[in-house]
Amino acid sequence: MENPVQVIIVGMGERASIYAREALTHPKLLQVVGVADVSPERVRLARKLFSIPEERCFSSAEELAAHPKFADAVINGTMDRQHVSTSLPLLRRGYDILLEKPFAVNQKEADELLRCVHETGRHVMVCHVLRYAPFYRRIKETIMRGEIGKIINIQMAEQVSYFHESVSYVRGKYASPTLCGSGMLLSKCSHDLDVMAWLMSGTKPVSVSSVGSVFQFKPEMAPAASGTHCFLDCPVERECVYSAKRLYVEYPQRWVNNIWHECGCDDCSETDRVRILSEKNNPYSRCIYRCNLQIVDHQSVLVCFADGATGTFSMTGGAAASGRHIHITGTKGEITGTFEEQHFKISRIAPEADSGKISEVIDVSAEQQGNAHGGGDQAIVRDFIAMLTGAQVSPCCTALDDSMTGHQLVFLAEQSRKRRGETQRI
Ligand SMILES: NC(=O)c1ccc[n+]([C@@H]2O[C@H](COP(=O)([O-])OP(=O)(O)OC[C@H]3O[C@@H](n4cnc5c(N)ncnc54)[C@H](O)[C@@H]3O)[C@@H](O)[C@H]2O)c1
C-alpha cells in the first residue's frame, strides 16, 4: 500500500488503544493522526504514543465533528451509550468508522445509525472481533464449504467467570442500564448472538424468546452474618469468594485493570489501592450480594429461523472459569468446541465407518496466539483497512448492515425476557 490509512481515535480508552496500536506495529498500513477524548490524560497518552500534533487533539467527539475532515476514518471506542450520538456527526463529516460494539443500545438507535450510513454512503465496521478469531472463522469456513450440510440447530453457551462477573457486571460499569445503556446480553453477549446470526449466513430469524433473572447476586443469597462492605464491616470476608480484598488486592491479575482506571489510580501503589477500596462509597468493595443489581446474572435465548432451524444461547455469570461453547448440528454432521480450548471437532455422518461417523479435530492454537479474542482485535483492523482501500474483505466482515441481525436478536430477547418469555416475532 502506498499511503497508510489515516485514522483519528475517538475515546482513547482500553479498547480503542488496542486497535490504534496496530499503527505502531504496521506503520505502512495505518497511521494515527488525531485524537478526541474528554479526558486530557487520555489525550496526552495518545499524543505521546502516536506523535500527534497539538492542533489535531480534541476534547470530545463533538468538537472533532465540528472541525473540517483531516483523516480517512475514525476508531470510535467511546462507551456503549455514546456510540450512535458520537458517530452520526462524524459520518456526516465524511468519516468512515470502526465502531465498538454494541453499536447501539436499542433498535431505534440502530435504525438511525443505519439510515445515516446509507444517506452518507460511509462505511461503519462493528468491532465484533470474535468473528475474526481463528476458532470462529474456521467454523464459518467449514459451514461455507458445506461440510456439515444445512444447519438444523446451533447451541451456544457463555460462562462468565466469577471474577470477571464481579468486576464488570455486578460491581462495575456494565452493572446497570443507567451506567452502560443496556443489560448483560447486549454488553457481554452481543458477540455470541452476532456469531449465531453470522453462521446462519443470511437465513433470517423469525422469532425470539428469552428468560433470565438475578439468581445469585441478591441479598437473600448473601452468607449469614455478612456485612455491606468487604473492607469495613464484614465478619465473613475471609470465607467469601467474592471478597474484594481477595479478588482485587491479593489476586490482582484477574480483570482488575478496569477498577484502577475507574478509581483514577492506574499507577497506584498497593497501599493506595487498599486505601481507595476501603472508602465507604467505593463501588468495588460493596458486598456483592447487596449491589442492588439492575441486570440479570443468567439468561437463555431461543431463536427460530426462517428455514425452521433453531438456535439457543445461554449466559451464566459467576462460573468457575470463563468459556464459550458451541455445538452445531447439520444434516451431514456436527461441529463442537470450546473457544478457550483452541480447537473444535467436526464429526461427519459416515455409515461405512465403525462408529458411524468420521471425526476430525481442527487445532487453531497456532493461529489464535492465546490472546483474549484470539487475534480478532488485530485482524479486524486489517479488514477495516481492506474495506477502506477497496481491497477484498474477509468473510468475517462486520459491516453495519451485516451486524444488524445479531443486535436485533439481543433487543428482541430483552423484550421477551421483560415479558416473562413471551415470543417476539419479526
Ligand atoms: N469488542 C469487544 O470485545 C469489547 C470488549 C470490551 C469492551 N467493549 C466496548 O468498547 C467500548 C469502550 O470500552 P472501554 O473499556 O475501552 O472504555 P473506556 O472507558 O476505557 O474508554 C472510553 C473512552 O471514551 C472517552 N469519552 C467519553 N466521552 C467521550 C466523548 N464525548 N468524546 C470522546 N471521547 C469520549 C472516555 O474518556 C474514555 O477514554 C465500550 O462500548 C465497551 O462496551 C468491546
The ligand as an SDF file (V2000), in Angstrom:
LIG
                    3D

 44 48  0  0  0  0  0  0  0  0999 V2000
  -15.2050   -5.6440   21.1670 N   0  0  0  0  0  0  0  0  0  0  0  0
  -15.0610   -6.1130   22.3780 C   0  0  0  0  0  0  0  0  0  0  0  0
  -14.8020   -7.2910   22.5580 O   0  0  0  0  0  0  0  0  0  0  0  0
  -15.1980   -5.2240   23.5650 C   0  0  0  0  0  0  0  0  0  0  0  0
  -14.6480   -5.5930   24.8040 C   0  0  0  0  0  0  0  0  0  0  0  0
  -14.7850   -4.7230   25.8890 C   0  0  0  0  0  0  0  0  0  0  0  0
  -15.4680   -3.5280   25.7300 C   0  0  0  0  0  0  0  0  0  0  0  0
  -16.0130   -3.2180   24.5210 N   0  0  0  0  0  0  0  0  0  0  0  0
  -16.7160   -1.9550   24.3040 C   0  0  0  0  0  0  0  0  0  0  0  0
  -15.7490   -0.9710   23.9850 O   0  0  0  0  0  0  0  0  0  0  0  0
  -16.2150    0.3150   24.3750 C   0  0  0  0  0  0  0  0  0  0  0  0
  -15.1490    1.0370   25.1500 C   0  0  0  0  0  0  0  0  0  0  0  0
  -14.8210    0.3250   26.3090 O   0  0  0  0  0  0  0  0  0  0  0  0
  -13.5080    0.6980   27.1400 P   0  0  0  0  0  0  0  0  0  0  0  0
  -13.3880   -0.3250   28.2010 O   0  0  0  0  0  0  0  0  0  0  0  0
  -12.3880    0.9310   26.2150 O   0  0  0  0  0  0  0  0  0  0  0  0
  -13.9970    2.0740   27.8040 O   0  0  0  0  0  0  0  0  0  0  0  0
  -13.1090    3.2230   28.3850 P   0  0  0  0  0  0  0  0  0  0  0  0
  -13.9340    3.8860   29.4380 O   0  0  0  0  0  0  0  0  0  0  0  0
  -11.7400    2.7300   28.7310 O   0  0  0  0  0  0  0  0  0  0  0  0
  -12.9580    4.2250   27.1360 O   0  0  0  0  0  0  0  0  0  0  0  0
  -13.9460    5.1350   26.7350 C   0  0  0  0  0  0  0  0  0  0  0  0
  -13.2420    6.4300   26.4220 C   0  0  0  0  0  0  0  0  0  0  0  0
  -14.1790    7.3350   25.8390 O   0  0  0  0  0  0  0  0  0  0  0  0
  -13.8850    8.6400   26.3280 C   0  0  0  0  0  0  0  0  0  0  0  0
  -15.0240    9.5230   26.0810 N   0  0  0  0  0  0  0  0  0  0  0  0
  -16.1560    9.6730   26.8020 C   0  0  0  0  0  0  0  0  0  0  0  0
  -16.9690   10.5860   26.2420 N   0  0  0  0  0  0  0  0  0  0  0  0
  -16.3540   10.9820   25.0980 C   0  0  0  0  0  0  0  0  0  0  0  0
  -16.6960   11.9220   24.0770 C   0  0  0  0  0  0  0  0  0  0  0  0
  -17.8630   12.6050   24.0810 N   0  0  0  0  0  0  0  0  0  0  0  0
  -15.8230   12.1190   23.0740 N   0  0  0  0  0  0  0  0  0  0  0  0
  -14.6420   11.4370   23.0350 C   0  0  0  0  0  0  0  0  0  0  0  0
  -14.2740   10.5660   23.9860 N   0  0  0  0  0  0  0  0  0  0  0  0
  -15.1210   10.3370   24.9970 C   0  0  0  0  0  0  0  0  0  0  0  0
  -13.5470    8.3820   27.7800 C   0  0  0  0  0  0  0  0  0  0  0  0
  -12.8660    9.4670   28.3820 O   0  0  0  0  0  0  0  0  0  0  0  0
  -12.6880    7.1270   27.6660 C   0  0  0  0  0  0  0  0  0  0  0  0
  -11.3220    7.4360   27.4810 O   0  0  0  0  0  0  0  0  0  0  0  0
  -17.4980    0.0750   25.1570 C   0  0  0  0  0  0  0  0  0  0  0  0
  -18.5940    0.3290   24.3350 O   0  0  0  0  0  0  0  0  0  0  0  0
  -17.4340   -1.3920   25.5060 C   0  0  0  0  0  0  0  0  0  0  0  0
  -18.7000   -1.9890   25.6600 O   0  0  0  0  0  0  0  0  0  0  0  0
  -15.8710   -4.0330   23.4500 C   0  0  0  0  0  0  0  0  0  0  0  0
  1  2  1  0
  2  3  2  0
  2  4  1  0
  4  5  1  0
  4 44  2  0
  5  6  2  0
  6  7  1  0
  7  8  2  0
  8  9  1  0
  8 44  1  0
  9 10  1  0
  9 42  1  0
 10 11  1  0
 11 12  1  0
 11 40  1  0
 12 13  1  0
 13 14  1  0
 14 15  2  0
 14 16  1  0
 14 17  1  0
 17 18  1  0
 18 19  2  0
 18 20  1  0
 18 21  1  0
 21 22  1  0
 22 23  1  0
 23 24  1  0
 23 38  1  0
 24 25  1  0
 25 26  1  0
 25 36  1  0
 26 27  1  0
 26 35  1  0
 27 28  2  0
 28 29  1  0
 29 30  1  0
 29 35  2  0
 30 31  1  0
 30 32  2  0
 32 33  1  0
 33 34  2  0
 34 35  1  0
 36 37  1  0
 36 38  1  0
 38 39  1  0
 40 41  1  0
 40 42  1  0
 42 43  1  0
M  CHG  2   8   1  16  -1
M  END
$$$$
